[in-house]
Amino acid sequence: MSNVKPKIVVVIPTLNEVESIGRVLDEIFDTLTLNGWDFRVLVVDGRSIDGTDKVAKEKGAVVIYQRNSGYGDALKTGFIYAKEKLDADVLVMMDADFTYDAKDIPKLIQPIVDGEADLVVGNRFKGMQKGSMGLINKVGNKILSWIARKTLKIDVHDTQCGIRAFKAELLNNMDLTCEGMPFATEMLAEAKLAGAKIIEKPVNYRPRIGKTKLNPVKDGLMITGTILRLLRDTSPLLFFGGIGFTFMIIGVILGLDVTLEWLRTGAVRRIPTLLLTVLLVMGGIQFFGIGLLADMMKRSKRS
């Protein structure tokens, strides 16, 4: 980026966070003012009924309201507003529940300013305070991050981390559609598809203030579904080929049992198993064919 200081906009989605929003905003203003950044704070409120929006305005934040609902929708609404109305050069996203430390924001912004990255993601596992995340959530996050890392080829170890910074111009090349919690994973996949350089920085993670709105099982299943959808769209040969390979392996195992029986007795008595074997092998071949065709179509669109 140029020598002129970039305009930073911190986007915070809120829904009934009156207990914490004041402390979060105070910390952001203190940190970024001390570091001399040109910045604004944008709160995207989901129609809170506890006065969250009023406190945010009193603390100096720009407040807008969601038309729809959901974590992803709030962030998309904020990103577009910050880029088009507030002339943001760099966007920062973080939560309103005090889990993230605003003192980490400069370390996420600096690599972008220095031209070292287009998107910087926090890694909570490097600075997680006691009691900030339950064991089930911690294991679930690690598993989801591992799946995303392996299937989407994203070198990020905390794909669900909610504090990030990225170039505002990156929005022009990302097709963000998720309205809920899977938005975090979709954002990384879309950034990678856009050719963005993504790096990770350790951040602090604290016990939240107020009641959590997360549903670990529901959100985990939704995120897994999103990963599979993104895998289908970004690596169709791996996605469909993986299904085809699984079908063929099962078919071969069943067929081997039928073949051994035929060699022993000279007859095939398990006709249903034989039919299932044929169907699985044929289905596996078809899935491979679909994967090859989809992969060729994807490559032709990029060329």
Number of C-alpha atoms within 10 A of each C-alpha: 12 8 7 7 13 19 17 25 25 25 30 27 28 25 22 20 25 22 18 18 24 19 14 22 23 14 16 20 19 12 18 18 12 9 11 9 15 13 21 21 23 25 27 28 23 22 18 15 11 13 14 23 27 13 18 25 14 10 17 14 21 17 18 18 18 18 11 11 15 16 21 21 23 26 24 21 18 27 26 15 17 24 19 11 9 18 15 24 20 25 26 26 22 22 21 26 26 23 23 24 18 21 16 18 22 14 15 25 23 14 18 22 20 11 11 14 20 22 26 25 26 28 23 25 18 13 12 18 14 10 11 14 18 10 10 11 14 12 12 15 20 17 16 21 21 19 17 29 17 11 18 21 14 20 16 21 21 24 27 23 22 18 27 22 28 27 23 23 14 18 19 8 13 17 14 17 13 19 16 17 22 22 22 21 24 24 19 23 25 19 22 18 14 15 11 18 15 19 18 18 16 17 23 18 24 18 15 17 15 13 10 8 7 10 11 13 12 11 14 19 14 15 23 18 13 19 21 18 15 20 20 19 14 20 20 23 23 18 21 23 21 16 17 24 19 15 20 22 15 16 23 17 12 17 20 14 13 20 17 12 15 14 10 10 10 10 11 15 12 12 10 9 16 19 12 15 23 17 15 23 21 16 18 24 18 15 22 22 16 18 23 17 13 19 19 13 12 15 9 9 7 6 5
